[in-house]
Amino acid sequence: MSFHNNGIDIGNDKRIDLSRATRWQPDALYLSPQRRQEIDWQSLAQITLASVIQSSSLFYFQSDNIFYQEMSRLLQLHRAKLILALREENCFAIENEMTALLGLGIGLTPTGDDYLSGLSAVLFINGHPANKYRSLFTSVLACARNKTTLLSAITLREAIDQRFRESIHDFIYHALNGEQQNIQQLINEIKKIGSSSGCDMLCGMADAFALTRYDGGNHVNQDCD
């Protein structure tokens, strides 16, 4: 593989032409305290999750393959424990459960990593109260980097830093602005990512929406000791 100013050569007979590509520079996502109170986070979580329960996500594996059944069980177990740790603001448990999810699953970007990418895409929006965990996520990923693939580690790192695909940006942007008329169409675009990566990311985003629910309490608002 060789890189040029206007494209990428792969082997002797393949080329990716970038000569007509333009740079995508979206507006930065931002969540104000007022918008956090106004948005129906629970409804967003339910709509998002409903779209992936009957999907190819390993979180909801339905067949009789024992290997995949066990992997699905572990994914759901550590997913639940991570959400509990975030609700309880337990940094030690957050680190443990994130480490357990890294590399867990199948594909070039394992299921657990894609889930964490979706979770990070919402929790680390500028202005979100969970932003205090960004450095912890970055640190855990750096320490456990060898548990997963290079592509997956890069994808998760970029999601933590709020850099992701246009389809994901559009979905979150519409969610933050209360524009739900085309929300299912935007969800369907994300589901097209990889064989199951988009669905796994949506699982993470659904959980992040539920965590963001504003109830006047202290969830994801206090610093860790």
C-alpha positions in Angstrom: 0.0 0.0 0.0 1.3 3.4 -0.9 -0.1 6.9 -0.3 -0.2 9.8 -2.7 -1.6 13.3 -2.7 -4.7 12.3 -4.6 -5.2 8.7 -3.6 -4.0 5.3 -2.2 -2.6 2.5 -4.3 -3.3 -1.0 -3.0 -1.1 -3.7 -4.5 -0.5 -3.5 -8.2 -4.1 -3.2 -9.5 -6.2 -1.3 -7.0 -6.5 2.4 -6.3 -8.7 4.6 -4.1 -9.1 7.9 -5.8 -9.4 10.9 -3.4 -8.9 13.6 -6.0 -12.5 14.8 -5.8 -12.9 14.3 -2.1 -13.7 17.3 0.1 -12.9 17.8 3.7 -15.9 17.3 6.0 -15.9 19.9 8.8 -19.1 19.5 10.9 -20.2 21.9 13.6 -19.0 20.7 17.0 -21.7 19.0 19.1 -22.7 20.8 22.3 -25.1 20.0 25.1 -26.2 23.0 27.2 -27.7 22.5 30.7 -31.0 23.8 29.4 -31.1 21.3 26.5 -30.2 18.5 28.8 -33.4 19.2 30.8 -35.6 19.6 27.7 -34.6 16.4 25.8 -36.7 13.2 26.4 -33.6 11.0 26.9 -35.6 8.0 27.9 -37.6 8.1 24.7 -34.4 8.5 22.6 -32.9 5.5 24.4 -36.0 3.3 23.8 -36.2 4.2 20.1 -32.5 3.5 19.6 -32.5 0.3 21.5 -35.7 -1.0 19.8 -34.0 -0.7 16.5 -31.1 -3.1 17.3 -32.7 -5.8 19.5 -33.7 -7.8 16.4 -30.4 -7.1 14.6 -27.0 -8.7 14.0 -25.6 -7.3 17.2 -23.9 -10.0 19.3 -25.4 -8.4 22.3 -28.7 -9.9 21.2 -27.5 -13.2 19.7 -30.4 -15.6 19.1 -29.0 -18.8 17.6 -27.8 -22.0 19.3 -24.0 -21.5 18.9 -22.7 -22.1 22.4 -19.5 -20.0 21.8 -21.5 -16.9 20.7 -24.1 -17.4 23.4 -21.4 -17.2 26.0 -19.8 -14.2 24.4 -23.2 -12.5 24.3 -23.7 -13.3 28.0 -20.4 -11.7 28.9 -21.1 -8.6 26.7 -24.4 -8.1 28.5 -22.8 -8.7 31.9 -20.0 -6.2 31.5 -22.3 -3.7 29.8 -24.7 -3.8 32.8 -21.8 -3.5 35.2 -20.3 -0.5 33.3 -23.6 1.3 33.3 -24.0 0.7 37.1 -20.4 1.9 37.7 -21.1 5.1 35.7 -24.4 5.7 37.7 -22.5 5.1 41.0 -19.5 7.2 39.8 -17.2 4.3 40.7 -14.0 5.0 38.7 -12.3 1.8 39.8 -15.3 -0.3 38.5 -15.5 1.8 35.3 -11.9 1.0 34.6 -12.5 -2.7 35.3 -15.6 -3.0 33.1 -14.2 -1.0 30.2 -11.1 -3.2 30.3 -13.3 -6.3 30.2 -15.3 -5.1 27.2 -12.2 -4.1 25.2 -11.5 -6.8 22.5 -14.6 -8.8 23.6 -16.5 -9.9 20.5 -15.9 -10.6 16.8 -14.6 -8.8 13.8 -12.0 -6.1 13.0 -13.7 -3.9 15.5 -14.9 -6.3 18.3 -18.4 -5.9 19.6 -17.4 -4.5 23.0 -15.2 -1.8 21.4 -18.0 -0.7 19.1 -20.3 -0.4 22.1 -17.7 1.7 23.9 -17.4 3.9 20.8 -21.1 4.5 20.7 -21.2 5.2 24.5 -18.3 7.7 24.1 -19.8 9.5 21.1 -22.6 10.7 23.4 -21.1 10.9 26.9 -18.2 13.0 25.8 -20.1 15.7 23.9 -18.9 19.1 24.9 -21.0 20.2 27.9 -22.0 16.7 28.9 -21.5 16.1 32.6 -19.8 12.8 31.9 -16.9 14.6 30.2 -14.9 14.2 33.4 -14.5 10.5 32.5 -12.9 11.3 29.2 -9.3 11.1 30.5 -10.2 7.8 32.3 -11.5 6.2 29.1 -8.4 7.4 27.2 -6.1 6.0 30.0 -7.8 2.6 30.0 -7.6 2.3 26.3 -3.9 3.2 26.3 -3.2 0.6 29.0 -5.3 -2.2 27.4 -4.5 -1.4 23.8 -3.1 -4.8 23.1 -6.4 -6.5 23.9 -7.9 -5.4 20.6 -7.1 -4.6 17.0 -5.3 -1.5 15.8 -8.3 -0.4 13.8 -10.6 -0.8 16.7 -8.3 1.0 19.1 -8.1 4.0 16.7 -11.9 4.0 16.1 -12.5 4.1 19.9 -9.9 6.7 20.5 -11.4 8.9 17.8 -14.9 8.5 19.3 -13.6 9.5 22.7 -12.2 12.7 21.1 -15.6 13.3 19.3 -14.5 12.3 15.8 -16.7 9.8 14.0 -18.6 9.1 10.9 -21.0 11.6 9.3 -24.0 9.3 9.9 -23.2 9.2 13.7 -22.7 13.0 13.9 -26.0 13.6 12.0 -27.9 11.2 14.4 -26.6 12.8 17.5 -27.1 16.3 16.1 -30.7 15.7 15.4 -31.2 14.1 18.8 -29.7 17.1 20.6 -31.9 19.5 18.7 -35.1 17.6 19.2 -35.5 16.8 15.5 -37.0 13.3 15.7 -39.0 13.2 12.5 -36.2 11.5 10.5 -34.6 9.8 13.5 -35.3 6.2 12.3 -33.8 6.9 8.9 -30.7 8.2 10.6 -30.5 5.1 12.8 -30.8 2.9 9.7 -27.8 4.6 8.2 -25.7 3.8 11.2 -26.9 0.2 11.1 -25.2 -0.1 7.7 -21.8 0.3 9.3 -19.9 -3.0 9.0 -21.6 -6.3 9.5 -22.7 -5.5 13.1 -20.6 -2.5 14.2 -23.3 0.1 13.6 -25.8 -1.9 15.7 -23.2 -2.3 18.5 -22.5 1.4 18.5 -26.2 2.1 18.7 -26.4 -0.1 21.8 -23.8 2.2 23.4 -25.6 5.3 22.3 -28.9 4.0 23.7 -27.3 3.4 27.1 -25.6 6.8 27.0 -29.0 8.5 26.3 -30.5 6.7 29.3 -27.6 7.8 31.5 -28.0 11.4 30.4 -31.6 11.5 31.6 -32.1 14.7 33.6 -33.9 14.0 36.9 -32.5 16.7 39.2 -30.2 14.1 40.8 -26.5 13.8 40.8 -26.0 11.0 38.2 -22.7 11.6 36.2 -22.3 15.0 37.9 -19.9 14.3 40.8 -16.1 14.0 40.5 -14.5 10.7 41.4 -12.6 10.6 44.7 
